[in-house]
């Protein structure tokens, strides 16, 4: 499928750190797209949706110290982002799972959520690091109350709708993929 010519969607960037303890502490960013024609000053609705998504997984699903450190917004058609005030509720979500079982390769484990616009077929995805996996035993997660509740939050129309690059609503798959990200494997290699 050809790439979308114009970036119509608003992009909300959630900067985060994966832990307070080595070896799994790394800085990353999650990027979500929301509809450009839906007002969301300061990305307040997107932040509320992120909090609901993370809360569905629960704090015990993330390495100790995992937390959102900042939020940035890029409106549709813009090539730059501006900082937004991080909500207190989202800042208060902090992972609690002990890193005692973590090894260096744990920091390269990527959880990928994928979706597609049922209207145009445009794909959407975002990655997340720092969920409490010491290693990967299965490359696709399809069950579990926390996972299904988190995906339900992604598909929920409130408080904001997540969209594809062409500004059409995304339907998120009922699974997440796990892999060892090659870039982070190289970065972590001693």
N, C-alpha and C positions, 0 to 999 in steps of 0.2 A: 504494500500500500504506500502511496506517495506521502511524503511528510506534509503536515498542515502548513500552508503558506504563511499565515499570520497567526501569531500567538494571541488568541482571543481571551484566554482565561486569566483570572487573577491567580498569582502564585503566592502561596504562604509557605515560608521557610521556617522550620522549627529546628534551631540549633540545639544540640544536646551532647552530653558526655555520657559514656557508657558505664562508668564506675568511678569510684574514688580510689580504688586500689589497682595497682599493677598486678598482673600483666594485661588485664582486660580494659584498662582506662584509655579510651580514644575519643576524639571529638568527631561528630558527624552532623549531617543535616538531613531532615526529612522534608520533602517538598510535596505539598498538596496543591491541587488546582480547585478553585471555587469559581462560580459563575461571575463574570465581570459585571453583569447587570443586576446583581443582588447586593444591595448595600451591606457592608460589613466593616464599619469604621474600627480601625485598630485590630482587625481580624478577630474581634471578640467572639463571633459565632464559630469561626474556625478553631479558635483556642478551646472553646467549650466542647466542640466535637472531638478534638484531640484528647482532651481530658476524659471524655466518655469512652473513647476507644482504648486509651491506656488503662483506665479503671476496669474495663471489662477483662483485661488480662490480669489485673491486680498487681500491686507493688511487689509481691513475692515472686513474680515472673521475670523480674529484671535484676541484674547484678546490683549489689549494694552501692548506693550513690548514683545510680542512673537517674538523670534528670534533664529536663528542658532548661537550657541556659539563656535562650533568647528567641525572639520571633521577628521575622522580617517579612515585608509585603512588597510584591511587585504587581502593579495593576496591569490589566490586559493591554498589550501593545508596547509596554515599557521593557527596557533592557536592563533596568537597575532595580534594586530593592531598597526600601527604607525601613529602619527599625520601628517596631511597634512595642508598646508597653506589654510586658509579659504579665498575664493575670496571676494574681496571688494563688488561686486554686491550682492552676497548672504548674506553677513553680513549686508548690507543696507536694506534688507527686514525685516521690523519691523511691527508687528501687531498694529492696531489702534482702534479696537473696545473697547468701554468703558467697564470696569469690574463692573460698578455700578449695573448691573442686576445679577451679578454672586453671587452664594451662594456656600457654601463649597462643595456640591456635584458636582458642575460644573467642578471641577478639576479632577473628576473621569470619565468624559465622554470621551470615546475612539472612534475615527473614524477609521474604519478598511477597508482597500482596499484589495481585494482578486483577485487572478488570478490563471491561470493554464497553464502549457505548453501543447499546442495542440499536440505536438509530443509524449511526454512521459506520460502526465497526472499528472506530479508532481505539487503539489499545491504551491502557493506562497502567502504571505500576509505581510502587515506591518501596524502598528498602529501609530496613531498620536493623540496627546492631544493638547488642547489649542485653538481649533476652537471655535468661539464665540457662544456657546450654553449654556444657563442658565439651561436648562433642556431638556429632550428628549421627543418629542411628537410623533415621528415615529422612529422605529428601523432600517429602511432601507431608504436611500435616493436614488431615481431613476431619479430625474429630476432636472432641474435648469442649467442655462447656465454655471455657475462657475464650478459645479461638472462635467458636461460633458466635459468641456474644460480641466479640470485637468486630467481626465481619458484619454482624447485624448493625452495629454502630456506623460502619462505613457506608452501608446501604440505606441507612435511615435518612429521611428527608429533613430532619431537624437536628440541630439548629442551623445547619447549612448543608448544601448539596455539593458533593465532590463531582467534578467534571473531568472530561478528557480535554486534550489540547484544543479541540474545536468547539469547546464550551457546551457540549452535550453531556447529559448525566451519565455517569459510569455505573454499571452493575458489577460489583466486586465478586470474584470467584469464591466459592465456599471452601477454600483451602488456602494455605500459604506454602510457599516453597522455601526450602532451606538449602544453603550451599556455603562453601568456603569461597569467599570473594578473592579472586586472583590478585587484584591490586593490593589488598590488605595482607595477603600472604607474603607478597614481596616486601611490603613496608615493615612487616613484623620480623622478617627473616634476620637473624643475627649474623 
